[in-house]
Amino acid sequence: MKDGETIVIGGLTQKQEYVTHRKTPILGSLPLVGPLFQSRAKSTANTELLILITPRLLTKSERVRVARDEPRPENVSSPRVSCAYASATN
């Protein structure tokens, strides 16, 4: 792995299925013609959570600066945590 290279170390997936039943009041409850006033819909939602890591190598002077809690110069990025979240509905 190289300095600044991002890798995925893990993830979670979730799949949810929904069924929606709708009907017109009174007319949807009638025998024989009731189904003409009703509808059913199925939908699926897939969600994925990924954990990404981007390591940064520190030079000896940067390690000393971090140990002393001195502020970082403008041209050196601060460590951060990234999280990707995606959701799709079919």
Secondary structure, DSSP 4 states (H G I P E B T S, - for coil): --TT--EEEEEEEEEEEEEEEEE-TTGGGSTTTGGGGEEEEEEEEEEEEEEEE---PPPHHHHHHHHTTPPPPTTSPPP--EEEEEEEE-
